[in-house]
Amino acid sequence: MALLSWNDTYSVKIRKFDDQHKKLIDLINQLHDSMLVGKGKDVMGEVLNSLVDYTKTHFTAEETLMRLHNYPDYESHKKEHSMLVMQVLDIQKQLKEGKSPITQAVMFFLREWLQKHIQGNDKKYGPYLNEKGIS
């Protein structure tokens, strides 16, 4: 059973970013599904690695378009991206040091961050970039 399901409330009206957001939702659901069968700690490292790798690709794509089109909230948006990356890297570090974070807490942190970020900050750049011909 999925923890998050894609629906139109997540759409930023830019297909490339909607598809990337779906992939991020899939990663969180993968962790959730593993937890349901008692394998959360077994896959957390792998999911975090995938999340770090994929967020780099996604954040770079968003930030590149924002910069290219002089998005007014670029600096603030980039700062929010950087903060998430630092938090996930910290969780990874704890995991590698044997201070395994509680999987459920990590999963809910990621879910909350993603929901708030997409439905808050990301929703703001959609109309701006749509006006620039990006869809």
N, CA, C and O atoms as a GROMACS GRO file, in nm:
protein
  540
    1MET      N    1   0.084  -0.119   0.000
    1MET     CA    2   0.000   0.000   0.000
    1MET      C    3   0.088   0.125   0.000
    1MET      O    4   0.176   0.138   0.085
    2ALA      N    5   0.066   0.214  -0.093
    2ALA     CA    6   0.149   0.333  -0.108
    2ALA      C    7   0.122   0.434   0.003
    2ALA      O    8   0.008   0.457   0.043
    3LEU      N    9   0.230   0.492   0.052
    3LEU     CA   10   0.219   0.599   0.151
    3LEU      C   11   0.176   0.728   0.083
    3LEU      O   12   0.094   0.803   0.138
    4LEU      N   13   0.230   0.753  -0.034
    4LEU     CA   14   0.195   0.870  -0.114
    4LEU      C   15   0.148   0.823  -0.250
    4LEU      O   16   0.205   0.731  -0.309
    5SER      N   17   0.045   0.885  -0.299
    5SER     CA   18  -0.003   0.856  -0.433
    5SER      C   19  -0.007   0.985  -0.512
    5SER      O   20  -0.055   1.088  -0.464
    6TRP      N   21   0.045   0.978  -0.634
    6TRP     CA   22   0.046   1.096  -0.720
    6TRP      C   23  -0.097   1.138  -0.752
    6TRP      O   24  -0.182   1.054  -0.781
    7ASN      N   25  -0.122   1.268  -0.747
    7ASN     CA   26  -0.248   1.323  -0.794
    7ASN      C   27  -0.221   1.466  -0.841
    7ASN      O   28  -0.111   1.517  -0.825
    8ASP      N   29  -0.321   1.529  -0.898
    8ASP     CA   30  -0.302   1.662  -0.957
    8ASP      C   31  -0.261   1.770  -0.858
    8ASP      O   32  -0.208   1.874  -0.898
    9THR      N   33  -0.284   1.748  -0.729
    9THR     CA   34  -0.243   1.850  -0.633
    9THR      C   35  -0.090   1.862  -0.628
    9THR      O   36  -0.038   1.962  -0.578
   10TYR      N   37  -0.019   1.762  -0.678
   10TYR     CA   38   0.127   1.768  -0.682
   10TYR      C   39   0.180   1.828  -0.813
   10TYR      O   40   0.298   1.861  -0.822
   11SER      N   41   0.096   1.841  -0.913
   11SER     CA   42   0.143   1.884  -1.044
   11SER      C   43   0.186   2.031  -1.042
   11SER      O   44   0.115   2.118  -0.992
   12VAL      N   45   0.306   2.054  -1.099
   12VAL     CA   46   0.356   2.191  -1.115
   12VAL      C   47   0.333   2.239  -1.259
   12VAL      O   48   0.376   2.348  -1.297
   13LYS      N   49   0.265   2.156  -1.338
   13LYS     CA   50   0.230   2.186  -1.478
   13LYS      C   51   0.353   2.195  -1.568
   13LYS      O   52   0.352   2.264  -1.671
   14ILE      N   53   0.459   2.125  -1.529
   14ILE     CA   54   0.577   2.109  -1.612
   14ILE      C   55   0.605   1.959  -1.613
   14ILE      O   56   0.647   1.902  -1.512
   15ARG      N   57   0.582   1.897  -1.726
   15ARG     CA   58   0.584   1.750  -1.733
   15ARG      C   59   0.713   1.689  -1.681
   15ARG      O   60   0.708   1.591  -1.605
   16LYS      N   61   0.827   1.743  -1.720
   16LYS     CA   62   0.955   1.689  -1.677
   16LYS      C   63   0.965   1.685  -1.524
   16LYS      O   64   1.009   1.585  -1.467
   17PHE      N   65   0.923   1.793  -1.460
   17PHE     CA   66   0.932   1.798  -1.314
   17PHE      C   67   0.825   1.713  -1.247
   17PHE      O   68   0.849   1.655  -1.141
   18ASP      N   69   0.708   1.706  -1.306
   18ASP     CA   70   0.605   1.616  -1.253
   18ASP      C   71   0.656   1.472  -1.257
   18ASP      O   72   0.637   1.397  -1.161
   19ASP      N   73   0.719   1.434  -1.368
   19ASP     CA   74   0.773   1.298  -1.378
   19ASP      C   75   0.882   1.274  -1.274
   19ASP      O   76   0.889   1.166  -1.216
   20GLN      N   77   0.966   1.373  -1.252
   20GLN     CA   78   1.071   1.359  -1.152
   20GLN      C   79   1.013   1.351  -1.010
   20GLN      O   80   1.062   1.275  -0.927
   21HIS      N   81   0.910   1.430  -0.984
   21HIS     CA   82   0.844   1.424  -0.853
   21HIS      C   83   0.782   1.285  -0.832
   21HIS      O   84   0.783   1.233  -0.720
   22LYS      N   85   0.727   1.227  -0.937
   22LYS     CA   86   0.671   1.092  -0.927
   22LYS      C   87   0.779   0.992  -0.886
   22LYS      O   88   0.754   0.902  -0.806
   23LYS      N   89   0.898   1.008  -0.940
   23LYS     CA   90   1.009   0.920  -0.906
   23LYS      C   91   1.047   0.937  -0.758
   23LYS      O   92   1.075   0.838  -0.690
   24LEU      N   93   1.047   1.059  -0.709
   24LEU     CA   94   1.077   1.083  -0.567
   24LEU      C   95   0.970   1.018  -0.478
   24LEU      O   96   1.002   0.960  -0.375
   25ILE      N   97   0.845   1.029  -0.518
   25ILE     CA   98   0.736   0.964  -0.445
   25ILE      C   99   0.756   0.813  -0.446
   25ILE      O  100   0.734   0.748  -0.344
   26ASP      N  101   0.797   0.758  -0.558
   26ASP     CA  102   0.823   0.614  -0.567
   26ASP      C  103   0.931   0.570  -0.469
   26ASP      O  104   0.920   0.464  -0.408
   27LEU      N  105   1.036   0.651  -0.454
   27LEU     CA  106   1.144   0.616  -0.361
   27LEU      C  107   1.093   0.612  -0.217
   27LEU      O  108   1.128   0.522  -0.140
   28ILE      N  109   1.011   0.710  -0.181
   28ILE     CA  110   0.955   0.711  -0.045
   28ILE      C  111   0.861   0.592  -0.026
   28ILE      O  112   0.861   0.530   0.080
   29ASN      N  113   0.783   0.560  -0.128
   29ASN     CA  114   0.693   0.444  -0.119
   29ASN      C  115   0.772   0.314  -0.110
   29ASN      O  116   0.728   0.219  -0.044
   30GLN      N  117   0.885   0.308  -0.175
   30GLN     CA  118   0.970   0.189  -0.166
   30GLN      C  119   1.015   0.166  -0.021
   30GLN      O  120   1.013   0.053   0.027
   31LEU      N  121   1.055   0.272   0.046
   31LEU     CA  122   1.093   0.260   0.187
   31LEU      C  123   0.973   0.218   0.271
   31LEU      O  124   0.986   0.130   0.357
   32HIS      N  125   0.858   0.279   0.247
   32HIS     CA  126   0.738   0.247   0.322
   32HIS      C  127   0.698   0.100   0.304
   32HIS      O  128   0.669   0.030   0.401
   33ASP      N  129   0.697   0.055   0.179
   33ASP     CA  130   0.659  -0.083   0.151
   33ASP      C  131   0.754  -0.181   0.219
   33ASP      O  132   0.711  -0.286   0.268
   34SER      N  133   0.882  -0.148   0.220
   34SER     CA  134   0.981  -0.234   0.287
   34SER      C  135   0.956  -0.238   0.437
   34SER      O  136   0.972  -0.343   0.500
   35MET      N  137   0.918  -0.125   0.494
   35MET     CA  138   0.887  -0.122   0.637
   35MET      C  139   0.770  -0.213   0.670
   35MET      O  140   0.771  -0.282   0.772
   36LEU      N  141   0.670  -0.214   0.584
   36LEU     CA  142   0.550  -0.293   0.610
   36LEU      C  143   0.580  -0.442   0.620
   36LEU      O  144   0.507  -0.516   0.686
   37VAL      N  145   0.686  -0.486   0.554
   37VAL     CA  146   0.723  -0.628   0.560
   37VAL      C  147   0.848  -0.650   0.646
   37VAL      O  148   0.912  -0.754   0.638
   38GLY      N  149   0.880  -0.549   0.730
   38GLY     CA  150   0.990  -0.564   0.824
   38GLY      C  151   1.129  -0.553   0.764
   38GLY      O  152   1.227  -0.598   0.824
   39LYS      N  153   1.140  -0.493   0.646
   39LYS     CA  154   1.270  -0.481   0.579
   39LYS      C  155   1.317  -0.336   0.567
   39LYS      O  156   1.409  -0.308   0.491
   40GLY      N  157   1.256  -0.244   0.640
   40GLY     CA  158   1.288  -0.102   0.628
   40GLY      C  159   1.435  -0.070   0.649
   40GLY      O  160   1.495   0.003   0.570
   41LYS      N  161   1.492  -0.126   0.757
   41LYS     CA  162   1.633  -0.098   0.785
   41LYS      C  163   1.724  -0.159   0.681
   41LYS      O  164   1.833  -0.108   0.655
   42ASP      N  165   1.681  -0.269   0.620
   42ASP     CA  166   1.761  -0.336   0.518
   42ASP      C  167   1.775  -0.252   0.392
   42ASP      O  168   1.878  -0.256   0.324
   43VAL      N  169   1.672  -0.175   0.358
   43VAL     CA  170   1.674  -0.100   0.233
   43VAL      C  171   1.698   0.050   0.251
   43VAL      O  172   1.713   0.122   0.153
   44MET      N  173   1.701   0.097   0.376
   44MET     CA  174   1.712   0.241   0.398
   44MET      C  175   1.838   0.298   0.334
   44MET      O  176   1.831   0.404   0.271
   45GLY      N  177   1.952   0.232   0.348
   45GLY     CA  178   2.075   0.282   0.289
   45GLY      C  179   2.064   0.295   0.138
   45GLY      O  180   2.105   0.396   0.080
   46GLU      N  181   2.009   0.192   0.076
   46GLU     CA  182   1.992   0.192  -0.069
   46GLU      C  183   1.896   0.303  -0.114
   46GLU      O  184   1.922   0.373  -0.211
   47VAL      N  185   1.785   0.318  -0.041
   47VAL     CA  186   1.687   0.421  -0.076
   47VAL      C  187   1.748   0.560  -0.057
   47VAL      O  188   1.728   0.648  -0.140
   48LEU      N  189   1.823   0.579   0.052
   48LEU     CA  190   1.886   0.710   0.074
   48LEU      C  191   1.988   0.740  -0.035
   48LEU      O  192   1.997   0.854  -0.081
   49ASN      N  193   2.066   0.640  -0.077
   49ASN     CA  194   2.161   0.661  -0.186
   49ASN      C  195   2.088   0.702  -0.314
   49ASN      O  196   2.128   0.795  -0.383
   50SER      N  197   1.980   0.631  -0.343
   50SER     CA  198   1.901   0.664  -0.462
   50SER      C  199   1.842   0.804  -0.451
   50SER      O  200   1.839   0.880  -0.548
   51LEU      N  201   1.794   0.837  -0.332
   51LEU     CA  202   1.734   0.968  -0.310
   51LEU      C  203   1.838   1.079  -0.329
   51LEU      O  204   1.810   1.179  -0.394
   52VAL      N  205   1.957   1.061  -0.273
   52VAL     CA  206   2.062   1.161  -0.289
   52VAL      C  207   2.098   1.178  -0.436
   52VAL      O  208   2.106   1.290  -0.487
   53ASP      N  209   2.118   1.066  -0.505
   53ASP     CA  210   2.153   1.072  -0.648
   53ASP      C  211   2.042   1.138  -0.730
   53ASP      O  212   2.068   1.224  -0.814
   54TYR      N  213   1.919   1.097  -0.704
   54TYR     CA  214   1.810   1.148  -0.785
   54TYR      C  215   1.778   1.294  -0.754
   54TYR      O  216   1.745   1.370  -0.844
   55THR      N  217   1.788   1.333  -0.627
   55THR     CA  218   1.761   1.473  -0.595
   55THR      C  219   1.866   1.564  -0.659
   55THR      O  220   1.834   1.676  -0.698
   56LYS      N  221   1.990   1.518  -0.670
   56LYS     CA  222   2.091   1.600  -0.738
   56LYS      C  223   2.048   1.627  -0.881
   56LYS      O  224   2.055   1.741  -0.928
   57THR      N  225   2.003   1.525  -0.950
   57THR     CA  226   1.958   1.540  -1.088
   57THR      C  227   1.836   1.632  -1.095
   57THR      O  228   1.831   1.724  -1.176
   58HIS      N  229   1.740   1.606  -1.009
   58HIS     CA  230   1.615   1.684  -1.010
   58HIS      C  231   1.640   1.830  -0.970
   58HIS      O  232   1.594   1.922  -1.038
   59PHE      N  233   1.712   1.850  -0.860
   59PHE     CA  234   1.736   1.986  -0.814
   59PHE      C  235   1.816   2.066  -0.916
   59PHE      O  236   1.790   2.184  -0.937
   60THR      N  237   1.914   2.002  -0.980
   60THR     CA  238   1.992   2.070  -1.083
   60THR      C  239   1.903   2.113  -1.199
   60THR      O  240   1.916   2.224  -1.251
   61ALA      N  241   1.812   2.025  -1.240
   61ALA     CA  242   1.721   2.057  -1.351
   61ALA      C  243   1.631   2.176  -1.314
   61ALA      O  244   1.615   2.268  -1.393
   62GLU      N  245   1.572   2.173  -1.195
   62GLU     CA  246   1.486   2.283  -1.151
   62GLU      C  247   1.566   2.413  -1.143
   62GLU      O  248   1.525   2.516  -1.196
   63GLU      N  249   1.679   2.407  -1.076
   63GLU     CA  250   1.759   2.528  -1.054
   63GLU      C  251   1.812   2.586  -1.184
   63GLU      O  252   1.821   2.708  -1.198
   64THR      N  253   1.847   2.501  -1.278
   64THR     CA  254   1.896   2.549  -1.408
   64THR      C  255   1.789   2.629  -1.480
   64THR      O  256   1.816   2.737  -1.532
   65LEU      N  257   1.665   2.575  -1.483
   65LEU     CA  258   1.556   2.649  -1.549
   65LEU      C  259   1.523   2.778  -1.475
   65LEU      O  260   1.495   2.880  -1.537
   66MET      N  261   1.526   2.772  -1.343
   66MET     CA  262   1.497   2.892  -1.265
   66MET      C  263   1.599   3.002  -1.295
   66MET      O  264   1.563   3.118  -1.317
   67ARG      N  265   1.726   2.965  -1.296
   67ARG     CA  266   1.834   3.061  -1.324
   67ARG      C  267   1.821   3.115  -1.467
   67ARG      O  268   1.832   3.235  -1.490
   68LEU      N  269   1.799   3.025  -1.560
   68LEU     CA  270   1.789   3.062  -1.701
   68LEU      C  271   1.677   3.163  -1.725
   68LEU      O  272   1.689   3.251  -1.810
   69HIS      N  273   1.568   3.151  -1.650
   69HIS     CA  274   1.452   3.237  -1.669
   69HIS      C  275   1.436   3.341  -1.558
   69HIS      O  276   1.329   3.400  -1.540
   70ASN      N  277   1.544   3.363  -1.482
   70ASN     CA  278   1.547   3.468  -1.377
   70ASN      C  279   1.431   3.456  -1.279
   70ASN      O  280   1.366   3.555  -1.246
   71TYR      N  281   1.406   3.334  -1.233
   71TYR     CA  282   1.298   3.312  -1.136
   71TYR      C  283   1.327   3.392  -1.010
   71TYR      O  284   1.435   3.378  -0.953
   72PRO      N  285   1.234   3.477  -0.966
   72PRO     CA  286   1.262   3.568  -0.854
   72PRO      C  287   1.291   3.500  -0.719
   72PRO      O  288   1.361   3.558  -0.636
   73ASP      N  289   1.239   3.380  -0.696
   73ASP     CA  290   1.263   3.311  -0.568
   73ASP      C  291   1.372   3.205  -0.579
   73ASP      O  292   1.379   3.114  -0.498
   74TYR      N  293   1.457   3.219  -0.680
   74TYR     CA  294   1.562   3.118  -0.706
   74TYR      C  295   1.648   3.091  -0.582
   74TYR      O  296   1.666   2.976  -0.543
   75GLU      N  297   1.701   3.195  -0.520
   75GLU     CA  298   1.793   3.177  -0.407
   75GLU      C  299   1.726   3.104  -0.291
   75GLU      O  300   1.785   3.014  -0.230
   76SER      N  301   1.605   3.143  -0.260
   76SER     CA  302   1.531   3.079  -0.152
   76SER      C  303   1.504   2.932  -0.184
   76SER      O  304   1.517   2.845  -0.098
   77HIS      N  305   1.466   2.905  -0.307
   77HIS     CA  306   1.436   2.768  -0.349
   77HIS      C  307   1.562   2.682  -0.344
   77HIS      O  308   1.559   2.569  -0.296
   78LYS      N  309   1.672   2.736  -0.393
   78LYS     CA  310   1.799   2.663  -0.392
   78LYS      C  311   1.842   2.634  -0.248
   78LYS      O  312   1.894   2.526  -0.219
   79LYS      N  313   1.820   2.728  -0.160
   79LYS     CA  314   1.856   2.709  -0.018
   79LYS      C  315   1.775   2.593   0.042
   79LYS      O  316   1.829   2.513   0.119
   80GLU      N  317   1.648   2.585   0.008
   80GLU     CA  318   1.564   2.476   0.059
   80GLU      C  319   1.614   2.341   0.007
   80GLU      O  320   1.617   2.242   0.080
   81HIS      N  321   1.652   2.337  -0.120
   81HIS     CA  322   1.711   2.214  -0.177
   81HIS      C  323   1.837   2.175  -0.101
   81HIS      O  324   1.855   2.059  -0.063
   82SER      N  325   1.924   2.272  -0.078
   82SER     CA  326   2.051   2.245  -0.009
   82SER      C  327   2.028   2.192   0.132
   82SER      O  328   2.100   2.103   0.178
   83MET      N  329   1.929   2.248   0.200
   83MET     CA  330   1.899   2.202   0.336
   83MET      C  331   1.854   2.057   0.337
   83MET      O  332   1.894   1.981   0.425
   84LEU      N  333   1.771   2.017   0.241
   84LEU     CA  334   1.727   1.878   0.236
   84LEU      C  335   1.846   1.786   0.209
   84LEU      O  336   1.862   1.684   0.276
   85VAL      N  337   1.930   1.823   0.114
   85VAL     CA  338   2.047   1.740   0.082
   85VAL      C  339   2.134   1.723   0.207
   85VAL      O  340   2.180   1.612   0.235
   86MET      N  341   2.156   1.830   0.282
   86MET     CA  342   2.237   1.821   0.404
   86MET      C  343   2.171   1.729   0.507
   86MET      O  344   2.240   1.652   0.573
   87GLN      N  345   2.040   1.737   0.521
   87GLN     CA  346   1.970   1.651   0.617
   87GLN      C  347   1.979   1.505   0.577
   87GLN      O  348   2.002   1.419   0.662
   88VAL      N  349   1.962   1.476   0.449
   88VAL     CA  350   1.970   1.337   0.403
   88VAL      C  351   2.113   1.285   0.415
   88VAL      O  352   2.135   1.170   0.453
   89LEU      N  353   2.212   1.369   0.383
   89LEU     CA  354   2.352   1.328   0.399
   89LEU      C  355   2.383   1.299   0.546
   89LEU      O  356   2.460   1.208   0.576
   90ASP      N  357   2.324   1.376   0.637
   90ASP     CA  358   2.344   1.352   0.779
   90ASP      C  359   2.283   1.218   0.820
   90ASP      O  360   2.343   1.144   0.898
   91ILE      N  361   2.165   1.186   0.769
   91ILE     CA  362   2.102   1.056   0.798
   91ILE      C  363   2.190   0.944   0.742
   91ILE      O  364   2.209   0.842   0.809
   92GLN      N  365   2.242   0.963   0.622
   92GLN     CA  366   2.332   0.863   0.562
   92GLN      C  367   2.455   0.842   0.650
   92GLN      O  368   2.498   0.728   0.674
   93LYS      N  369   2.512   0.951   0.698
   93LYS     CA  370   2.631   0.943   0.783
   93LYS      C  371   2.601   0.864   0.910
   93LYS      O  372   2.680   0.778   0.950
   94GLN      N  373   2.487   0.891   0.972
   94GLN     CA  374   2.448   0.818   1.093
   94GLN      C  375   2.433   0.670   1.063
   94GLN      O  376   2.474   0.585   1.142
   95LEU      N  377   2.375   0.640   0.948
   95LEU     CA  378   2.356   0.500   0.909
   95LEU      C  379   2.491   0.431   0.892
   95LEU      O  380   2.509   0.318   0.938
   96LYS      N  381   2.584   0.497   0.825
   96LYS     CA  382   2.718   0.440   0.802
   96LYS      C  383   2.796   0.422   0.931
   96LYS      O  384   2.878   0.331   0.942
   97GLU      N  385   2.771   0.509   1.030
   97GLU     CA  386   2.840   0.501   1.158
   97GLU      C  387   2.773   0.402   1.253
   97GLU      O  388   2.815   0.387   1.368
   98GLY      N  389   2.669   0.336   1.205
   98GLY     CA  390   2.600   0.238   1.288
   98GLY      C  391   2.496   0.299   1.380
   98GLY      O  392   2.436   0.228   1.460
   99LYS      N  393   2.474   0.428   1.369
   99LYS     CA  394   2.371   0.495   1.447
   99LYS      C  395   2.245   0.498   1.362
   99LYS      O  396   2.196   0.604   1.323
  100SER      N  397   2.195   0.381   1.334
  100SER     CA  398   2.083   0.367   1.243
  100SER      C  399   1.964   0.450   1.287
  100SER      O  400   1.907   0.426   1.394
  101PRO      N  401   1.924   0.549   1.205
  101PRO     CA  402   1.806   0.628   1.241
  101PRO      C  403   1.681   0.541   1.234
  101PRO      O  404   1.678   0.439   1.164
  102ILE      N  405   1.581   0.582   1.305
  102ILE     CA  406   1.456   0.507   1.305
  102ILE      C  407   1.392   0.522   1.167
  102ILE      O  408   1.362   0.633   1.124
  103THR      N  409   1.371   0.412   1.099
  103THR     CA  410   1.322   0.413   0.962
  103THR      C  411   1.190   0.488   0.949
  103THR      O  412   1.173   0.566   0.855
  104GLN      N  413   1.098   0.466   1.041
  104GLN     CA  414   0.967   0.532   1.031
  104GLN      C  415   0.983   0.684   1.040
  104GLN      O  416   0.917   0.757   0.967
  105ALA      N  417   1.070   0.731   1.129
  105ALA     CA  418   1.093   0.875   1.142
  105ALA      C  419   1.152   0.932   1.013
  105ALA      O  420   1.112   1.040   0.969
  106VAL      N  421   1.245   0.860   0.953
  106VAL     CA  422   1.306   0.904   0.828
  106VAL      C  423   1.201   0.909   0.718
  106VAL      O  424   1.193   1.006   0.643
  107MET      N  425   1.121   0.805   0.709
  107MET     CA  426   1.018   0.798   0.606
  107MET      C  427   0.919   0.913   0.619
  107MET      O  428   0.884   0.976   0.520
  108PHE      N  429   0.874   0.940   0.741
  108PHE     CA  430   0.777   1.048   0.759
  108PHE      C  431   0.840   1.185   0.735
  108PHE      O  432   0.774   1.275   0.683
  109PHE      N  433   0.967   1.201   0.772
  109PHE     CA  434   1.038   1.326   0.742
  109PHE      C  435   1.041   1.349   0.591
  109PHE      O  436   1.009   1.458   0.544
  110LEU      N  437   1.079   1.246   0.515
  110LEU     CA  438   1.088   1.258   0.370
  110LEU      C  439   0.951   1.286   0.309
  110LEU      O  440   0.938   1.369   0.219
  111ARG      N  441   0.849   1.216   0.357
  111ARG     CA  442   0.713   1.237   0.305
  111ARG      C  443   0.668   1.380   0.330
  111ARG      O  444   0.618   1.448   0.239
  112GLU      N  445   0.684   1.426   0.453
  112GLU     CA  446   0.639   1.562   0.488
  112GLU      C  447   0.715   1.667   0.407
  112GLU      O  448   0.656   1.762   0.356
  113TRP      N  449   0.847   1.648   0.397
  113TRP     CA  450   0.927   1.746   0.324
  113TRP      C  451   0.882   1.751   0.178
  113TRP      O  452   0.862   1.859   0.123
  114LEU      N  453   0.868   1.636   0.116
  114LEU     CA  454   0.832   1.632  -0.025
  114LEU      C  455   0.694   1.693  -0.049
  114LEU      O  456   0.676   1.772  -0.142
  115GLN      N  457   0.597   1.656   0.033
  115GLN     CA  458   0.462   1.711   0.016
  115GLN      C  459   0.464   1.864   0.029
  115GLN      O  460   0.409   1.935  -0.055
  116LYS      N  461   0.526   1.913   0.135
  116LYS     CA  462   0.528   2.058   0.158
  116LYS      C  463   0.605   2.130   0.049
  116LYS      O  464   0.565   2.237   0.004
  117HIS      N  465   0.717   2.072   0.007
  117HIS     CA  466   0.800   2.137  -0.094
  117HIS      C  467   0.730   2.143  -0.229
  117HIS      O  468   0.726   2.249  -0.292
  118ILE      N  469   0.674   2.033  -0.273
  118ILE     CA  470   0.607   2.032  -0.403
  118ILE      C  471   0.483   2.121  -0.399
  118ILE      O  472   0.464   2.204  -0.487
  119GLN      N  473   0.400   2.103  -0.297
  119GLN     CA  474   0.274   2.176  -0.293
  119GLN      C  475   0.292   2.322  -0.250
  119GLN      O  476   0.200   2.402  -0.262
  120GLY      N  477   0.410   2.355  -0.200
  120GLY     CA  478   0.438   2.493  -0.160
  120GLY      C  479   0.529   2.562  -0.261
  120GLY      O  480   0.482   2.628  -0.353
  121ASN      N  481   0.659   2.546  -0.242
  121ASN     CA  482   0.757   2.617  -0.325
  121ASN      C  483   0.754   2.579  -0.472
  121ASN      O  484   0.762   2.666  -0.558
  122ASP      N  485   0.742   2.451  -0.502
  122ASP     CA  486   0.744   2.410  -0.642
  122ASP      C  487   0.621   2.461  -0.717
  122ASP      O  488   0.631   2.498  -0.834
  123LYS      N  489   0.508   2.463  -0.652
  123LYS     CA  490   0.385   2.512  -0.716
  123LYS      C  491   0.400   2.659  -0.758
  123LYS      O  492   0.334   2.704  -0.852
  124LYS      N  493   0.488   2.733  -0.690
  124LYS     CA  494   0.508   2.874  -0.722
  124LYS      C  495   0.583   2.894  -0.853
  124LYS      O  496   0.554   2.987  -0.928
  125TYR      N  497   0.681   2.806  -0.882
  125TYR     CA  498   0.756   2.827  -1.006
  125TYR      C  499   0.681   2.780  -1.129
  125TYR      O  500   0.710   2.824  -1.240
  126GLY      N  501   0.583   2.690  -1.112
  126GLY     CA  502   0.509   2.640  -1.228
  126GLY      C  503   0.449   2.749  -1.314
  126GLY      O  504   0.482   2.757  -1.432
  127PRO      N  505   0.363   2.834  -1.260
  127PRO     CA  506   0.303   2.940  -1.342
  127PRO      C  507   0.408   3.036  -1.401
  127PRO      O  508   0.394   3.082  -1.515
  128TYR      N  509   0.511   3.065  -1.324
  128TYR     CA  510   0.616   3.155  -1.373
  128TYR      C  511   0.684   3.096  -1.496
  128TYR      O  512   0.700   3.164  -1.598
  129LEU      N  513   0.724   2.970  -1.486
  129LEU     CA  514   0.793   2.906  -1.599
  129LEU      C  515   0.696   2.876  -1.713
  129LEU      O  516   0.736   2.876  -1.830
  130ASN      N  517   0.568   2.849  -1.682
  130ASN     CA  518   0.468   2.830  -1.787
  130ASN      C  519   0.457   2.955  -1.873
  130ASN      O  520   0.445   2.947  -1.995
  131GLU      N  521   0.462   3.072  -1.807
  131GLU     CA  522   0.456   3.199  -1.882
  131GLU      C  523   0.576   3.216  -1.973
  131GLU      O  524   0.570   3.289  -2.072
  132LYS      N  525   0.685   3.149  -1.941
  132LYS     CA  526   0.807   3.155  -2.023
  132LYS      C  527   0.806   3.049  -2.133
  132LYS      O  528   0.903   3.035  -2.208
  133GLY      N  529   0.696   2.976  -2.144
  133GLY     CA  530   0.682   2.875  -2.248
  133GLY      C  531   0.727   2.735  -2.209
  133GLY      O  532   0.737   2.647  -2.294
  134ILE      N  533   0.755   2.714  -2.079
  134ILE     CA  534   0.797   2.584  -2.030
  134ILE      C  535   0.674   2.507  -1.983
  134ILE      O  536   0.597   2.558  -1.901
  135SER      N  537   0.654   2.385  -2.035
  135SER     CA  538   0.540   2.306  -1.990
  135SER      C  539   0.576   2.158  -1.990
  135SER      O  540   0.492   2.075  -1.955
   0.00000   0.00000   0.00000
